[in-house]
């Protein structure tokens, strides 16, 4: 049995602000630029709620070791 568990962490190498989008991109095996663009569009559509969610994620998601 393979017990490899994926863990969501903030990226240390692939970051622009706090590494949240880089970590999400690595977790889902998607380019982080696509995650950033989706996050930007969602933030604009939700009148800035995405920014609040990003800040909470930056606090809650641990940084990569």
HTML snippet that shows the backbone in 3Dmol.js (N, CA, C, O; Angstrom):
<script src="https://3Dmol.org/build/3Dmol-min.js"></script>
<div id="view" style="width:600px;height:400px;position:relative"></div>
<script>
const pdb = `
ATOM      1  N   UNK A   1       0.834  -1.189   0.000  1.00  0.00           N
ATOM      2  CA  UNK A   1       0.000   0.000   0.000  1.00  0.00           C
ATOM      3  C   UNK A   1       0.873   1.244   0.000  1.00  0.00           C
ATOM      4  O   UNK A   1       1.890   1.312   0.690  1.00  0.00           O
ATOM      5  N   UNK A   2       0.466   2.197  -0.765  1.00  0.00           N
ATOM      6  CA  UNK A   2       1.194   3.451  -0.834  1.00  0.00           C
ATOM      7  C   UNK A   2       0.504   4.461   0.076  1.00  0.00           C
ATOM      8  O   UNK A   2      -0.667   4.784  -0.119  1.00  0.00           O
ATOM      9  N   UNK A   3       1.228   4.951   1.058  1.00  0.00           N
ATOM     10  CA  UNK A   3       0.643   5.886   2.025  1.00  0.00           C
ATOM     11  C   UNK A   3       1.146   7.307   1.817  1.00  0.00           C
ATOM     12  O   UNK A   3       1.245   8.075   2.774  1.00  0.00           O
ATOM     13  N   UNK A   4       1.466   7.665   0.572  1.00  0.00           N
ATOM     14  CA  UNK A   4       1.879   9.035   0.287  1.00  0.00           C
ATOM     15  C   UNK A   4       0.666   9.953   0.392  1.00  0.00           C
ATOM     16  O   UNK A   4      -0.329   9.778  -0.311  1.00  0.00           O
ATOM     17  N   UNK A   5       0.767  10.910   1.263  1.00  0.00           N
ATOM     18  CA  UNK A   5      -0.326  11.839   1.485  1.00  0.00           C
ATOM     19  C   UNK A   5       0.083  13.205   0.957  1.00  0.00           C
ATOM     20  O   UNK A   5       1.136  13.729   1.319  1.00  0.00           O
ATOM     21  N   UNK A   6      -0.748  13.775   0.105  1.00  0.00           N
ATOM     22  CA  UNK A   6      -0.485  15.124  -0.374  1.00  0.00           C
ATOM     23  C   UNK A   6      -0.876  16.102   0.724  1.00  0.00           C
ATOM     24  O   UNK A   6      -1.914  15.946   1.367  1.00  0.00           O
ATOM     25  N   UNK A   7      -0.042  17.104   0.931  1.00  0.00           N
ATOM     26  CA  UNK A   7      -0.323  18.102   1.943  1.00  0.00           C
ATOM     27  C   UNK A   7      -0.284  19.480   1.288  1.00  0.00           C
ATOM     28  O   UNK A   7       0.647  19.803   0.550  1.00  0.00           O
ATOM     29  N   UNK A   8      -1.295  20.277   1.564  1.00  0.00           N
ATOM     30  CA  UNK A   8      -1.358  21.633   1.027  1.00  0.00           C
ATOM     31  C   UNK A   8      -0.465  22.528   1.867  1.00  0.00           C
ATOM     32  O   UNK A   8      -0.695  22.706   3.063  1.00  0.00           O
ATOM     33  N   UNK A   9       0.552  23.087   1.232  1.00  0.00           N
ATOM     34  CA  UNK A   9       1.474  24.010   1.904  1.00  0.00           C
ATOM     35  C   UNK A   9       1.722  25.207   0.997  1.00  0.00           C
ATOM     36  O   UNK A   9       1.561  25.123  -0.221  1.00  0.00           O
ATOM     37  N   UNK A  10       2.115  26.319   1.604  1.00  0.00           N
ATOM     38  CA  UNK A  10       2.499  27.498   0.826  1.00  0.00           C
ATOM     39  C   UNK A  10       3.883  27.261   0.233  1.00  0.00           C
ATOM     40  O   UNK A  10       4.767  26.730   0.906  1.00  0.00           O
ATOM     41  N   UNK A  11       4.067  27.643  -0.991  1.00  0.00           N
ATOM     42  CA  UNK A  11       5.327  27.421  -1.694  1.00  0.00           C
ATOM     43  C   UNK A  11       6.375  28.440  -1.254  1.00  0.00           C
ATOM     44  O   UNK A  11       6.069  29.615  -1.055  1.00  0.00           O
ATOM     45  N   UNK A  12       7.616  27.971  -1.105  1.00  0.00           N
ATOM     46  CA  UNK A  12       8.723  28.884  -0.806  1.00  0.00           C
ATOM     47  C   UNK A  12       9.369  29.378  -2.096  1.00  0.00           C
ATOM     48  O   UNK A  12       9.870  30.502  -2.144  1.00  0.00           O
ATOM     49  N   UNK A  13       9.365  28.558  -3.133  1.00  0.00           N
ATOM     50  CA  UNK A  13      10.054  28.892  -4.371  1.00  0.00           C
ATOM     51  C   UNK A  13       9.149  29.594  -5.382  1.00  0.00           C
ATOM     52  O   UNK A  13       9.593  30.507  -6.078  1.00  0.00           O
ATOM     53  N   UNK A  14       7.910  29.184  -5.466  1.00  0.00           N
ATOM     54  CA  UNK A  14       6.982  29.693  -6.467  1.00  0.00           C
ATOM     55  C   UNK A  14       5.981  30.625  -5.804  1.00  0.00           C
ATOM     56  O   UNK A  14       4.815  30.277  -5.618  1.00  0.00           O
ATOM     57  N   UNK A  15       6.456  31.817  -5.450  1.00  0.00           N
ATOM     58  CA  UNK A  15       5.544  32.748  -4.790  1.00  0.00           C
ATOM     59  C   UNK A  15       5.724  34.160  -5.303  1.00  0.00           C
ATOM     60  O   UNK A  15       6.802  34.547  -5.754  1.00  0.00           O
ATOM     61  N   UNK A  16       4.654  34.915  -5.225  1.00  0.00           N
ATOM     62  CA  UNK A  16       4.697  36.331  -5.542  1.00  0.00           C
ATOM     63  C   UNK A  16       4.451  37.146  -4.277  1.00  0.00           C
ATOM     64  O   UNK A  16       5.132  38.142  -4.032  1.00  0.00           O
ATOM     65  N   UNK A  17       3.482  36.726  -3.481  1.00  0.00           N
ATOM     66  CA  UNK A  17       3.223  37.397  -2.207  1.00  0.00           C
ATOM     67  C   UNK A  17       3.551  36.454  -1.055  1.00  0.00           C
ATOM     68  O   UNK A  17       4.587  36.589  -0.405  1.00  0.00           O
ATOM     69  N   UNK A  18       2.672  35.516  -0.813  1.00  0.00           N
ATOM     70  CA  UNK A  18       2.845  34.598   0.324  1.00  0.00           C
ATOM     71  C   UNK A  18       3.011  33.145  -0.098  1.00  0.00           C
ATOM     72  O   UNK A  18       3.275  32.296   0.752  1.00  0.00           O
ATOM     73  N   UNK A  19       2.867  32.834  -1.366  1.00  0.00           N
ATOM     74  CA  UNK A  19       3.038  31.471  -1.842  1.00  0.00           C
ATOM     75  C   UNK A  19       1.784  30.629  -1.836  1.00  0.00           C
ATOM     76  O   UNK A  19       1.852  29.417  -2.042  1.00  0.00           O
ATOM     77  N   UNK A  20       0.637  31.247  -1.604  1.00  0.00           N
ATOM     78  CA  UNK A  20      -0.617  30.494  -1.536  1.00  0.00           C
ATOM     79  C   UNK A  20      -0.964  29.903  -2.908  1.00  0.00           C
ATOM     80  O   UNK A  20      -1.257  28.711  -3.007  1.00  0.00           O
ATOM     81  N   UNK A  21      -0.936  30.700  -3.936  1.00  0.00           N
ATOM     82  CA  UNK A  21      -1.288  30.211  -5.277  1.00  0.00           C
ATOM     83  C   UNK A  21      -0.272  29.194  -5.784  1.00  0.00           C
ATOM     84  O   UNK A  21      -0.642  28.233  -6.460  1.00  0.00           O
ATOM     85  N   UNK A  22       0.999  29.393  -5.467  1.00  0.00           N
ATOM     86  CA  UNK A  22       2.019  28.417  -5.842  1.00  0.00           C
ATOM     87  C   UNK A  22       1.796  27.087  -5.159  1.00  0.00           C
ATOM     88  O   UNK A  22       1.982  26.034  -5.768  1.00  0.00           O
ATOM     89  N   UNK A  23       1.400  27.126  -3.899  1.00  0.00           N
ATOM     90  CA  UNK A  23       1.113  25.899  -3.161  1.00  0.00           C
ATOM     91  C   UNK A  23      -0.123  25.193  -3.675  1.00  0.00           C
ATOM     92  O   UNK A  23      -0.146  23.966  -3.772  1.00  0.00           O
ATOM     93  N   UNK A  24      -1.152  25.958  -4.006  1.00  0.00           N
ATOM     94  CA  UNK A  24      -2.374  25.368  -4.554  1.00  0.00           C
ATOM     95  C   UNK A  24      -2.089  24.758  -5.925  1.00  0.00           C
ATOM     96  O   UNK A  24      -2.598  23.685  -6.248  1.00  0.00           O
ATOM     97  N   UNK A  25      -1.281  25.437  -6.726  1.00  0.00           N
ATOM     98  CA  UNK A  25      -0.907  24.909  -8.029  1.00  0.00           C
ATOM     99  C   UNK A  25      -0.134  23.602  -7.912  1.00  0.00           C
ATOM    100  O   UNK A  25      -0.370  22.666  -8.677  1.00  0.00           O
ATOM    101  N   UNK A  26       0.788  23.537  -6.957  1.00  0.00           N
ATOM    102  CA  UNK A  26       1.561  22.311  -6.750  1.00  0.00           C
ATOM    103  C   UNK A  26       0.670  21.188  -6.231  1.00  0.00           C
ATOM    104  O   UNK A  26       0.846  20.033  -6.619  1.00  0.00           O
ATOM    105  N   UNK A  27      -0.275  21.508  -5.366  1.00  0.00           N
ATOM    106  CA  UNK A  27      -1.167  20.502  -4.789  1.00  0.00           C
ATOM    107  C   UNK A  27      -2.042  19.858  -5.862  1.00  0.00           C
ATOM    108  O   UNK A  27      -2.227  18.641  -5.872  1.00  0.00           O
ATOM    109  N   UNK A  28      -2.578  20.680  -6.762  1.00  0.00           N
ATOM    110  CA  UNK A  28      -3.462  20.172  -7.816  1.00  0.00           C
ATOM    111  C   UNK A  28      -2.719  19.868  -9.113  1.00  0.00           C
ATOM    112  O   UNK A  28      -3.340  19.494 -10.108  1.00  0.00           O
ATOM    113  N   UNK A  29      -1.389  20.026  -9.112  1.00  0.00           N
ATOM    114  CA  UNK A  29      -0.545  19.756 -10.273  1.00  0.00           C
ATOM    115  C   UNK A  29      -0.977  20.604 -11.471  1.00  0.00           C
ATOM    116  O   UNK A  29      -1.133  20.103 -12.584  1.00  0.00           O
ATOM    117  N   UNK A  30      -1.165  21.906 -11.212  1.00  0.00           N
ATOM    118  CA  UNK A  30      -1.574  22.872 -12.220  1.00  0.00           C
ATOM    119  C   UNK A  30      -0.568  24.028 -12.168  1.00  0.00           C
ATOM    120  O   UNK A  30       0.009  24.308 -11.117  1.00  0.00           O
ATOM    121  N   UNK A  31      -0.367  24.685 -13.292  1.00  0.00           N
ATOM    122  CA  UNK A  31       0.535  25.837 -13.330  1.00  0.00           C
ATOM    123  C   UNK A  31       0.016  26.931 -12.393  1.00  0.00           C
ATOM    124  O   UNK A  31      -1.172  27.254 -12.400  1.00  0.00           O
ATOM    125  N   UNK A  32       0.916  27.494 -11.591  1.00  0.00           N
ATOM    126  CA  UNK A  32       0.502  28.491 -10.605  1.00  0.00           C
ATOM    127  C   UNK A  32      -0.011  29.772 -11.255  1.00  0.00           C
ATOM    128  O   UNK A  32      -0.790  30.501 -10.641  1.00  0.00           O
ATOM    129  N   UNK A  33       0.410  30.059 -12.484  1.00  0.00           N
ATOM    130  CA  UNK A  33      -0.091  31.239 -13.185  1.00  0.00           C
ATOM    131  C   UNK A  33      -1.585  31.112 -13.447  1.00  0.00           C
ATOM    132  O   UNK A  33      -2.320  32.094 -13.343  1.00  0.00           O
ATOM    133  N   UNK A  34      -2.032  29.925 -13.780  1.00  0.00           N
ATOM    134  CA  UNK A  34      -3.462  29.691 -14.003  1.00  0.00           C
ATOM    135  C   UNK A  34      -4.225  29.879 -12.707  1.00  0.00           C
ATOM    136  O   UNK A  34      -5.307  30.465 -12.702  1.00  0.00           O
ATOM    137  N   UNK A  35      -3.667  29.382 -11.599  1.00  0.00           N
ATOM    138  CA  UNK A  35      -4.320  29.553 -10.294  1.00  0.00           C
ATOM    139  C   UNK A  35      -4.407  31.034  -9.948  1.00  0.00           C
ATOM    140  O   UNK A  35      -5.435  31.496  -9.453  1.00  0.00           O
ATOM    141  N   UNK A  36      -3.338  31.779 -10.204  1.00  0.00           N
ATOM    142  CA  UNK A  36      -3.343  33.224  -9.923  1.00  0.00           C
ATOM    143  C   UNK A  36      -4.396  33.961 -10.755  1.00  0.00           C
ATOM    144  O   UNK A  36      -5.099  34.835 -10.246  1.00  0.00           O
ATOM    145  N   UNK A  37      -4.498  33.602 -12.035  1.00  0.00           N
ATOM    146  CA  UNK A  37      -5.491  34.248 -12.896  1.00  0.00           C
ATOM    147  C   UNK A  37      -6.910  33.931 -12.455  1.00  0.00           C
ATOM    148  O   UNK A  37      -7.768  34.814 -12.443  1.00  0.00           O
ATOM    149  N   UNK A  38      -7.166  32.677 -12.091  1.00  0.00           N
ATOM    150  CA  UNK A  38      -8.495  32.299 -11.601  1.00  0.00           C
ATOM    151  C   UNK A  38      -8.805  33.045 -10.315  1.00  0.00           C
ATOM    152  O   UNK A  38      -9.919  33.534 -10.126  1.00  0.00           O
ATOM    153  N   UNK A  39      -7.809  33.134  -9.424  1.00  0.00           N
ATOM    154  CA  UNK A  39      -8.000  33.839  -8.153  1.00  0.00           C
ATOM    155  C   UNK A  39      -8.285  35.322  -8.397  1.00  0.00           C
ATOM    156  O   UNK A  39      -9.127  35.912  -7.722  1.00  0.00           O
ATOM    157  N   UNK A  40      -7.581  35.925  -9.366  1.00  0.00           N
ATOM    158  CA  UNK A  40      -7.794  37.329  -9.691  1.00  0.00           C
ATOM    159  C   UNK A  40      -9.208  37.570 -10.206  1.00  0.00           C
ATOM    160  O   UNK A  40      -9.879  38.511  -9.780  1.00  0.00           O
ATOM    161  N   UNK A  41      -9.655  36.718 -11.120  1.00  0.00           N
ATOM    162  CA  UNK A  41     -11.008  36.868 -11.673  1.00  0.00           C
ATOM    163  C   UNK A  41     -12.054  36.692 -10.573  1.00  0.00           C
ATOM    164  O   UNK A  41     -13.011  37.462 -10.497  1.00  0.00           O
ATOM    165  N   UNK A  42     -11.874  35.686  -9.724  1.00  0.00           N
ATOM    166  CA  UNK A  42     -12.826  35.462  -8.633  1.00  0.00           C
ATOM    167  C   UNK A  42     -12.834  36.637  -7.654  1.00  0.00           C
ATOM    168  O   UNK A  42     -13.884  36.996  -7.121  1.00  0.00           O
ATOM    169  N   UNK A  43     -11.675  37.227  -7.422  1.00  0.00           N
ATOM    170  CA  UNK A  43     -11.601  38.382  -6.517  1.00  0.00           C
ATOM    171  C   UNK A  43     -12.316  39.590  -7.099  1.00  0.00           C
ATOM    172  O   UNK A  43     -12.975  40.341  -6.380  1.00  0.00           O
ATOM    173  N   UNK A  44     -12.180  39.771  -8.411  1.00  0.00           N
ATOM    174  CA  UNK A  44     -12.842  40.912  -9.047  1.00  0.00           C
ATOM    175  C   UNK A  44     -14.351  40.724  -9.085  1.00  0.00           C
ATOM    176  O   UNK A  44     -15.103  41.678  -8.884  1.00  0.00           O
ATOM    177  N   UNK A  45     -14.793  39.506  -9.340  1.00  0.00           N
ATOM    178  CA  UNK A  45     -16.231  39.227  -9.419  1.00  0.00           C
ATOM    179  C   UNK A  45     -16.877  39.328  -8.041  1.00  0.00           C
ATOM    180  O   UNK A  45     -18.027  39.751  -7.923  1.00  0.00           O
ATOM    181  N   UNK A  46     -16.141  38.942  -7.000  1.00  0.00           N
ATOM    182  CA  UNK A  46     -16.721  38.923  -5.652  1.00  0.00           C
ATOM    183  C   UNK A  46     -16.466  40.211  -4.878  1.00  0.00           C
ATOM    184  O   UNK A  46     -16.599  40.237  -3.655  1.00  0.00           O
ATOM    185  N   UNK A  47     -16.105  41.269  -5.577  1.00  0.00           N
ATOM    186  CA  UNK A  47     -15.877  42.585  -4.962  1.00  0.00           C
ATOM    187  C   UNK A  47     -14.811  42.543  -3.867  1.00  0.00           C
ATOM    188  O   UNK A  47     -14.961  43.192  -2.832  1.00  0.00           O
ATOM    189  N   UNK A  48     -13.750  41.792  -4.086  1.00  0.00           N
ATOM    190  CA  UNK A  48     -12.627  41.785  -3.161  1.00  0.00           C
ATOM    191  C   UNK A  48     -12.649  40.726  -2.086  1.00  0.00           C
ATOM    192  O   UNK A  48     -11.736  40.665  -1.263  1.00  0.00           O
ATOM    193  N   UNK A  49     -13.671  39.888  -2.073  1.00  0.00           N
ATOM    194  CA  UNK A  49     -13.723  38.825  -1.070  1.00  0.00           C
ATOM    195  C   UNK A  49     -12.563  37.857  -1.250  1.00  0.00           C
ATOM    196  O   UNK A  49     -12.087  37.272  -0.277  1.00  0.00           O
ATOM    197  N   UNK A  50     -12.104  37.684  -2.483  1.00  0.00           N
ATOM    198  CA  UNK A  50     -10.971  36.813  -2.763  1.00  0.00           C
ATOM    199  C   UNK A  50      -9.710  37.265  -2.051  1.00  0.00           C
ATOM    200  O   UNK A  50      -8.892  36.433  -1.657  1.00  0.00           O
ATOM    201  N   UNK A  51      -9.537  38.577  -1.879  1.00  0.00           N
ATOM    202  CA  UNK A  51      -8.384  39.106  -1.145  1.00  0.00           C
ATOM    203  C   UNK A  51      -8.439  38.690   0.320  1.00  0.00           C
ATOM    204  O   UNK A  51      -7.422  38.313   0.902  1.00  0.00           O
ATOM    205  N   UNK A  52      -9.615  38.760   0.907  1.00  0.00           N
ATOM    206  CA  UNK A  52      -9.785  38.337   2.291  1.00  0.00           C
ATOM    207  C   UNK A  52      -9.517  36.840   2.430  1.00  0.00           C
ATOM    208  O   UNK A  52      -8.871  36.413   3.387  1.00  0.00           O
ATOM    209  N   UNK A  53     -10.007  36.045   1.485  1.00  0.00           N
ATOM    210  CA  UNK A  53      -9.774  34.602   1.509  1.00  0.00           C
ATOM    211  C   UNK A  53      -8.282  34.311   1.345  1.00  0.00           C
ATOM    212  O   UNK A  53      -7.754  33.406   1.991  1.00  0.00           O
ATOM    213  N   UNK A  54      -7.600  35.071   0.489  1.00  0.00           N
ATOM    214  CA  UNK A  54      -6.154  34.886   0.297  1.00  0.00           C
ATOM    215  C   UNK A  54      -5.403  35.172   1.606  1.00  0.00           C
ATOM    216  O   UNK A  54      -4.512  34.413   1.988  1.00  0.00           O
ATOM    217  N   UNK A  55      -5.755  36.238   2.273  1.00  0.00           N
ATOM    218  CA  UNK A  55      -5.085  36.573   3.542  1.00  0.00           C
ATOM    219  C   UNK A  55      -5.317  35.503   4.599  1.00  0.00           C
ATOM    220  O   UNK A  55      -4.402  35.149   5.342  1.00  0.00           O
ATOM    221  N   UNK A  56      -6.525  34.994   4.667  1.00  0.00           N
ATOM    222  CA  UNK A  56      -6.817  33.908   5.625  1.00  0.00           C
ATOM    223  C   UNK A  56      -6.029  32.663   5.247  1.00  0.00           C
ATOM    224  O   UNK A  56      -5.478  31.991   6.119  1.00  0.00           O
ATOM    225  N   UNK A  57      -5.970  32.349   3.956  1.00  0.00           N
ATOM    226  CA  UNK A  57      -5.206  31.176   3.515  1.00  0.00           C
ATOM    227  C   UNK A  57      -3.720  31.338   3.824  1.00  0.00           C
ATOM    228  O   UNK A  57      -3.054  30.365   4.177  1.00  0.00           O
ATOM    229  N   UNK A  58      -3.197  32.554   3.695  1.00  0.00           N
ATOM    230  CA  UNK A  58      -1.789  32.809   3.984  1.00  0.00           C
ATOM    231  C   UNK A  58      -1.487  32.593   5.467  1.00  0.00           C
ATOM    232  O   UNK A  58      -0.369  32.226   5.829  1.00  0.00           O
ATOM    233  N   UNK A  59      -2.470  32.817   6.310  1.00  0.00           N
ATOM    234  CA  UNK A  59      -2.282  32.617   7.746  1.00  0.00           C
ATOM    235  C   UNK A  59      -2.478  31.153   8.119  1.00  0.00           C
ATOM    236  O   UNK A  59      -1.743  30.621   8.950  1.00  0.00           O
ATOM    237  N   UNK A  60      -3.456  30.504   7.515  1.00  0.00           N
ATOM    238  CA  UNK A  60      -3.838  29.143   7.916  1.00  0.00           C
ATOM    239  C   UNK A  60      -2.949  28.074   7.288  1.00  0.00           C
ATOM    240  O   UNK A  60      -2.581  27.117   7.968  1.00  0.00           O
ATOM    241  N   UNK A  61      -2.599  28.206   6.028  1.00  0.00           N
ATOM    242  CA  UNK A  61      -1.815  27.178   5.337  1.00  0.00           C
ATOM    243  C   UNK A  61      -0.360  27.282   5.768  1.00  0.00           C
ATOM    244  O   UNK A  61       0.234  28.356   5.671  1.00  0.00           O
ATOM    245  N   UNK A  62       0.225  26.190   6.242  1.00  0.00           N
ATOM    246  CA  UNK A  62       1.622  26.240   6.690  1.00  0.00           C
ATOM    247  C   UNK A  62       2.581  26.388   5.515  1.00  0.00           C
ATOM    248  O   UNK A  62       2.282  25.990   4.389  1.00  0.00           O
ATOM    249  N   UNK A  63       3.750  26.976   5.809  1.00  0.00           N
ATOM    250  CA  UNK A  63       4.763  27.149   4.765  1.00  0.00           C
ATOM    251  C   UNK A  63       5.524  25.850   4.543  1.00  0.00           C
ATOM    252  O   UNK A  63       5.733  25.063   5.466  1.00  0.00           O
ATOM    253  N   UNK A  64       5.926  25.650   3.316  1.00  0.00           N
ATOM    254  CA  UNK A  64       6.681  24.462   2.935  1.00  0.00           C
ATOM    255  C   UNK A  64       8.009  24.411   3.691  1.00  0.00           C
ATOM    256  O   UNK A  64       8.663  25.435   3.889  1.00  0.00           O
ATOM    257  N   UNK A  65       8.389  23.216   4.104  1.00  0.00           N
ATOM    258  CA  UNK A  65       9.641  23.081   4.842  1.00  0.00           C
ATOM    259  C   UNK A  65      10.789  22.745   3.943  1.00  0.00           C
ATOM    260  O   UNK A  65      11.918  22.597   4.412  1.00  0.00           O
TER     261      UNK A  65
END
`;
const viewer = $3Dmol.createViewer("view");
viewer.addModel(pdb, "pdb");
viewer.setStyle({}, {cartoon: {color: "spectrum"}});
viewer.zoomTo();
viewer.render();
</script>
